[in-house]
Amino acid sequence: MSAVQHRDGPHGARMLLLDAPERRNALRLGMLDALSAGLSEDPDRTVVIASSTPGIFCAGADLRVPDEERASISDRLYELYELMVTRPGVVVALVDGAAVGGGAQLATAADLRIVTGRARFRWVGPGHGLAVGAWILPHLVGRTAALDLALTARWVDAPAAVRLGLAVEVSDSADAELERICAGVTSGAPSAVGRVKQVAAPSGLVEVLRRERQLNAAAWDGRVGG
């Protein structure tokens, strides 16, 4: 059974709701398959990644699976991130809880992020020999802040996420903010939305993403899955 619910969202958006609350939405291969399918089915359609359970976003890759599967999850996550940044349709992440490791990257690979007061981010990697988040963070928050987040693995709460540029504001009404964003995105032609997204993409982002994926695959020691 898939751990992702599919629902219709506002203004024709597709909602992909992570639905493994007992694991705090920890990522497994079946969940990645479902997310990839939902993002690929109609590439021009706006997609919202959120949780079926309030107060949760994503705890990152599931550490309770065998080492071989964790390595596969880590590698497959990079496929998912590339799909998110290259598909023409906008991807929105609604973060209403902790986003850790692979979950933090899942949120930041989205084009837009809605954060509630319960949102928290944490990148993990260097302590496990990985380079988690180095591909995306400098483009979002600048090199100095990116190094701080990636190397110290400190928590970033919702107000700090806004100050750093990970989100525009802390939303008191995530539903209203989602309605506003989806209305704005879908008011234009899908082809125009895709062009805006393509022009706004940081130079070399996909190449850096692929490089991090290669480096992590070579350095994998089986101790972390995000």
N, C-alpha and C positions, 0 to 999 in steps of 0.2 A: 504494500500500500504506500502511495506517494505521501511524503511529508510536506507537500505543497498544495494548498487550496487555490483553485482558479475561480475568480469572480469577476463580474463586470463592474467597472468603476465609473466615476463621473466622466461625462463627455466622451464615452466610448473607450476609456482606458481599460486595460486589463490589469486586474489585481492578482499578484502572485503572493500568497500569504504563507509564510513559513509556519509549519504546523507540527512542531515537535516540542511542545512546551515542557514535557518532562525532562528533556535534554537541553533546555534553553535554546532550542533551534540549532543545536550543533549540526554541522554539515556532514552528510554522508553521501555516498555516490548516488543513491536513488534521488536524493534531494537535488543534487547538481543536475542529474538528468532531467528532472521536472522543470527546474529553472531554465535550463538551456532550451528545452522544448517550448516553454512559454515565451521566451524571448525571440525564438526563431520563427514561430508559426506565422506571424504577421509582422515583418520587420519594421514597417512604417508606423505601427500602432504604439501609442504611449503605454508603457508598462510601469506599474508601481510595485515595488518589492517592500513588503511589510510583514507583520506578524499577525497570526490569528489570535494571539493572546496579548492583552495590554501589558505594558511594562517590560516587554521582552523584545529584543531584536535578534541578535545572533551571537552565540558564544564561540564561533569559529569552528574549525574542523574538529570532528569527534575524536577525542583522545582515547576512547575506550575500544576502538576497533583495532584489529591486528596491524602491526607495523607496515606490512605491504599495502594494506588498504589506505592507511594514513598517507603513505607516499603517493598513492594514486589520487587521493583527494586533493593533496597539496598541488599536484601537477594539473589536475582537472580544473581547479579553481582559476588558474591563469587562463585557461581556455574560456571560462565563463567571463572573466573580467574583459578579455579582448572582445568577446561578443558584445558585451555591454557598451564599450566605448566606440565600436565600429558600426553597430546597427544604426540605420538612419533615424529610427524612432527614439524619442526621448525616454530615458529611464529615470524614475524618481524613487528614491529610498525614503521611507517613512520610518524614522528611528525613534522608538519609544522604549528605550532600555539600553542595556549594555551591548556594544558592538566591539568584539574582541578579535584580534588576529585576523583570520580570514574573514570574519564578520565585519571588521572595521574596513577591510579592503572592499568587501561587497558593497558597503555603504558609499565609500568614496569613489568607487568605479562608476556609480550612478552619476548622471548629468546634474541632477538637483537633489538636495537633501532637505527634508522637513524634519526638524528635531523638536521634540517636546522637552519639558523640564526634566524628564527621567532619562534622557539620552546621555550616554557616556561612551567614550571611545578609548581604545587601548591597542597599540600596535606592539607585537612581540616578535622577536626574531634573532637578533645578534647573540643572545645568550644560548641559542640552540644552533648557532652556526649558519643561520639563514639571513636573507636580506629583505625580510617581509616589509612591504609598503614603500620601499625606496623608489619604486617606479612611479608612484602617483603623488606622494606627499609633497615633493618640492614644487610641483605644478600648482598645488592648491594653497600651500601655506608659506612657500619660500624655503630656501635651502637651510637656513639656520634653524627655523622652527621644525622643519622636517627631520633634521638630524637629532634634535632634542627628543622628538616624539619616537623616532625609530630606535634610537640608542638607549634611551632611559626607560622606555615602556611605561611611562607615567599615564595616569588616567586623565582624560580631558572631559570635563563636564559640559553641559549644554551651553552655558554662557561663554566659556572659554572656546568652544567650537565656533561660536559666532565671531568672537574676536579674532580667531585665527583664519577665518574665511571658509570654514567647512560648511557653514550654513548662513543664511541671510539673517534669520532671527529665531528666537525660541518661540514656538507656536503655542498659544494658549488653546487653540482649537485646530487640531491636526486635520480634521475633516474639512473645515472651512478653508484652510490653506491648500489642501489637496484639490478642492473644488476650484479655487482660484488658479492654481498652476495648470490643471488640466484644461480649464476653459481657455486660458491664454495660449497653450501649446496647440490645441486642436482648432483654434480659430484660423490658422493659416493652412496653406496647402501642405500635404505631407512632404512633397518634394522640396519645398522651401525650408521646412523645418530641418530636413536632412542636410541641406546645404549650410544652414546656419550652424548646425552641430559640427559639420566637417570643417568649416572655416574657423570655428572657435576652439577646435582641438589643439592642444599644445604641440608644437613641432617635435617630432620624434617620439611621441608618447608610446606608440605601439612597439617601436623598436626597443625602447627601454623596458617595457613590459616583458617582451620576449627574452631580453637579456637576463632580467631577474629570474624568469622562469628557468632558463638554462642553468644559471648559477646555482639556484636552489636545488635543482634536480641533481647536479653534480655533487653538492655538499650535503645531501640528505643523510641524516643519521638516525631517522626513525623516532626521534624523541618529541617532535611537535608536528602538528598537522595543519597549521594555518599559513 
